[in-house]
Amino acid sequence: MCTMQIGLFAETASIKPSPRERININKGWRFMRYSGEPDHLIYDERPKTYNHNDDIVADTRASETGGVAASRHGLKAWILPSANDFINNPANRHIRPAGNPGSDFAFVQSSFNDTQWRKIDLPHDWAIHEPFYKEANAIVGGGMGRLPVQGVAWYRKKLNIAKADKGKSIYLDIDGAMSYAMVWLNGNLVGGWPYGYNSFRLDLTPYLRYGADNQLAIRLDNPANSSRWYPGAGIYRNVWLTKVQPVHVRQWGTYVRTSNVSASSAKVDLDVDLENRSRTAQRIKTVTEIYVLNDKLEKAGERVTVFPDAVTVLPAQTKLKINQSVTIKNPLLWEPIPSQNSHRYIAITRLYQNGHCVDEYETRFGIRSIMFDSIKGLLVNGKPIRIQGVNQHHDLGALGAAFNVSAAQRQLEMLRDMGCNAIRLAHNPPAPELLELTDRMGFLVIDEIFDCWERGKTPLDFHLIFPEWHEPDLRAFIRRDRNHPSVIAWSFGNEVGEQYTSEAGAALAKQLYDIVKEEDATRTATASMNYAKPDMTFPQVMDLISLNYQGEGIRDAPAYAYLKGIKTSPLYPTFQKQFPDKMIFSSETASALSSRGTYLFPVFEGTSAPVAEGNGGDEKRKYVSAYDLYSAPFGSSPDKVFATQDKYPYVAGEFVWSGWDYLGEPTPYYTARSSYSGIIDLAGFKKDRFYLYQSRWRPDFPVAHILPHWTWPDRIGKITPVHVYSSGNEAELFLNGKSLGRKNRLPYECRFRWDSVMYEPGELKVITYKNHKPWATDRVKTAGKAAALELTASKKVITADGKDLCFITLRVLDSKGTLVPEANNHIKFDVAGLAEIIATDNGDAADLVSFSSKERDAFNGLALVIIKAKPGTSGTIRVKAQSGMLSGQIVIESK
């Protein structure tokens, strides 16, 4: 038996010799970002004159088109061949020109002294710990998060390649680099990949020196005005070396499909893409065994089954695909939340040449059936599953775009606790590890790739490279992700401008749709629509009707009548009538806005209104009221969304905009840094809306939640509305022991409201009932002055591997242990022991203090500090917080 190293989170080379090695090379890079004029090694020319304004309403019609003529000085012609493996028609593949551009540039030379450059480890986001731009006309405004993501930067690292590796094929695998990556090795331009979200591979073999150091140099170029949200900057995902024999399984070279799935059996089909890079034909035997995958991502127990041996003659310098099938008896099925049975298998494929194992390739997969029914909705393994989803951007708050497994898992765990069972990846391919988490945790995933096509939304976004790169980007994206059981559908576009171009837009949609189906015919394909109507051609292309805001209506309620922009009545029934055989779901709903713990008066008497000054908004402080009745101009409150979906039960569910707050796109206040739309704020603190969605999505879980807080010294005798979220259907509210009335929740209502409560200090208490029996209670008390700082940690023991993080919440309390709900104490954090503070935050979208600061004002009584242990250490870590005379600390162990 031959063995291999493929550990998803491993950072060391394999311990024993193997025909295939996958080595993480995240550590020990040198980094430099230009502070002035960058070098001349451009990918291509870009438009120089354009509108720099980025405070544009999200549903503004896309209109940026085209770019500039290709520059004879650009390196595009040398980079395009990197895409050839993902271009199906040989006639459309690119021929590399003669020459070696950049070879004389100092940074690509082994002799260049980079010791004055910063020493960093990957993943790395160069912007996240820098100061925010605070000026009104900043080069990077609120839309992209007010952080210095723009500019050109270089990464350098030496690679020692052993003499024993001569004869192997050696590849550089980059999971994500933002953006326009171009790679040199030993002064030779290897290739690159412009789209910053895609994973890609480059062949280093022709340029290697064996038994010596090899100089790797990577140039990134991240334009301002290239995104509608914070894109991050740098090599922000993992980087690997892959070493294989000349005969091997290609990149993302296996494709598993399951069919005829039942409790008693399932058919498993497997494609294996083989490559022979040797100079002679080779007779190859392919053997694939299937095992159960355990929680440690290892094979468990005895072999489940084996595919029949496949013997083939593989000509020199060719690629070949083989197909195999097998039936598994009594399969362990992959099931989504709330089931805890997210079973998976591992297929181990071995290639034998002259009796010797020359390659071993592992494929994780799950067995499940997915059906999309126009009336019943989504069915997984024959069971109806209501889609209770959220949209998630790729940043991790104060950590930026640099991917971290523990931070992503924290996000998913909180969403799961809320009752969320589905994630829409908005609007780009995720880190590979995120899909490993969704597989393991049982989330359903809509995997999405493009926010625009030929018609751009910002002047320097993907539309500039769409003509050459849409096919390779789309094929690479699907090949990487198609074995993940959590991925149930592909989305190849979000609110694209081609919705407006009638037949031409639909024709382009069909081209992209066909590419998706060529790569994966087993899943549905769609693009999300905020403009295309049922009578248009564009929706006809889609397998699913994926609606952004149109289902409940856009700017159609009375409170939105004065606004400009798209106006749409609720279109669920119209789409259902036009497409009776297609499942309908909402890919974006709500876009309700709020600042956690902030309540503004008066309170809107209806159920949904756009944020405006004096009506849910405070422009001076850049706050939005947390009564959850206020939305973006194109959005709706959760109340309106729930009521509309309840009226049309054939709607399969929703993806709320958004699960967590994210960096950039700070509607309605573009002088802020981050969004207001999250159910959970940027620091990871639950907004009131969390309990509203939990009440709906977990109807059997006892939930009762009162808002607002009850500390209002300036509101004595003033009307202070009280709302309650509960999974119960009756509620009685008490103020200082006196009943303010018992209410039944009526059809199409999702909250209990007492809108005429006169404030008086003391205690509010609610008792909720379900089917006339006590269900859940909640209470809020008037707080006194700040008297203590309380620290609580996400974990008591932290792994000292340089990656595991501990998230520590600070709460400002009064002398009785009650949260002081409007406390904004200035906090100084410190850590003693073998650990370091990575970032601090408070969830306030308007806070422009750098995330790297160890000082932070509490926001409405809460603040966050993130720490990690120094690698390879163990012992006691003390995290301390100080605010004037107040202090607090917590002890954590590292190992």
KAMOKA-V906012 format. One record per backbone hydrogen bond with DSSP energy under -1.0 kcal/mol. CO is the residue of the C=O (numbers start at 1). NH is the residue of the N-H. Records with the same first field share a line. If there is no record, write none. Layout:
CO=NH + NH
This chain:
7=10
21=243
23=241
26=122
29=120
30=156
31=118
32=154
40=42
42=75
43=76
54=56
57=60
64=456
71=74
75=78 + 79
76=80
79=82
80=83
81=84
83=86
84=87
89=92
90=93
100=103
102=105
105=108
106=109
109=112
114=117
118=31
120=29
127=130
141=146
142=145
143=665
146=133
147=149
151=222
152=34
153=220
154=32
155=218
156=30
157=216
159=214
161=211
162=165
163=166
165=168
169=244
170=204
171=242
172=202
173=240
174=200
176=237
178=234
179=221
181=193
182=219
183=190 + 191
184=217
185=188
188=185
191=183
193=181
194=180
200=174
202=172
204=207
205=208
212=161
214=159
215=186
216=157
217=184
218=155
219=182
220=153
222=151
225=460
233=126
234=178 + 236
235=124
236=403
238=175
239=25
240=173
241=23
242=171
243=21
244=169
246=277
248=275
250=253
253=273
255=271
257=269
259=267
264=330
265=262
266=328
267=259
268=326
269=257
270=324
271=255
272=322
273=250
274=320
275=248
278=317
282=314
284=312
285=352
286=310
287=350
288=307
289=348
290=304 + 305
291=346
292=300
294=297
298=294
305=290
310=286
312=284
314=282
318=276
320=274
322=272
324=270
326=268
328=266
333=343
336=339
341=335 + 343
344=293
345=365
346=291
347=363
348=289
349=361
350=287
351=358 + 359
352=285
353=356
356=353
359=351
361=349
363=347
365=345
367=334
369=381
371=379
373=377
377=373
378=385
379=371
380=383
383=380
387=654
388=421
389=656
390=424
391=659
392=426
396=399
397=400
400=396
404=408
405=409
406=410
407=411
408=412
409=413
410=414
411=415
412=416
413=417
414=418
415=420
416=419
421=444
422=390
423=446
424=392 + 426
431=434
432=436
433=437
434=438
435=439
436=440
437=441
438=442 + 443
442=337
444=423
445=488 + 489
446=425
447=491
456=64
458=461
461=464
462=465 + 466
465=469
466=470
469=473
470=474
471=475
472=476
473=477
474=478
475=479
476=480
477=481
478=482
481=484
484=487
486=445
489=447
490=526
491=449
493=528
496=499
497=500
498=501
501=504
502=506
503=507
504=508
505=509
506=510
507=511
508=512
509=513
510=514
511=515
512=516
513=517
514=518
515=519
516=520
524=490
525=543
526=492
528=495
529=548
533=536
537=540
538=541
539=542
545=585
546=529
547=587 + 588
550=571
554=568
557=560
558=561
560=563
568=554
571=575
572=576
573=577
574=578
575=579
579=582
583=545
584=652
585=547
586=655
588=549
589=591 + 657
590=636
591=632
595=598
598=626
609=631
612=615 + 617
615=612
616=625
617=614
618=622 + 623
623=618
624=595
629=609
630=593
631=611
632=635
637=641
638=642
639=643
640=644
641=645
642=646
643=647
648=651
652=387
653=586
654=389
655=589
656=391
658=679
659=679 + 680
662=675
663=230
665=667
666=669
669=672
673=664
676=594
679=687
680=661
681=684
685=681
687=690
688=691
689=693
690=694
691=695
692=696
693=697
694=698
698=701
703=727
705=725
707=723
712=715
715=718
718=759
722=754
723=707
724=752
725=705
729=745
730=769
731=743
732=767
733=740
734=765
735=738
738=735
741=733
743=731
746=749
752=724
754=722
757=720
759=717
762=782
763=736
764=780
765=734
766=778
767=732
768=775
769=729 + 730
770=773
773=770
776=768
778=766
780=764
788=813
790=811
792=809
796=893
798=895
799=801
800=872
806=867
807=794
808=865
809=792
810=863
811=790
812=820
813=787 + 788
814=817
818=814
820=823
823=861
825=858
827=856
828=882
830=880
832=878
833=835
834=870
836=868
839=866
841=864
844=847
845=673
850=853
851=840
854=829
856=827
859=862
861=812
862=859
863=810
864=841
865=808
866=838 + 839
867=806
868=836
870=873
875=894
877=892
878=832
879=890
880=830
881=888
882=828
883=886
886=883
888=881
890=879
892=877
893=798
894=875
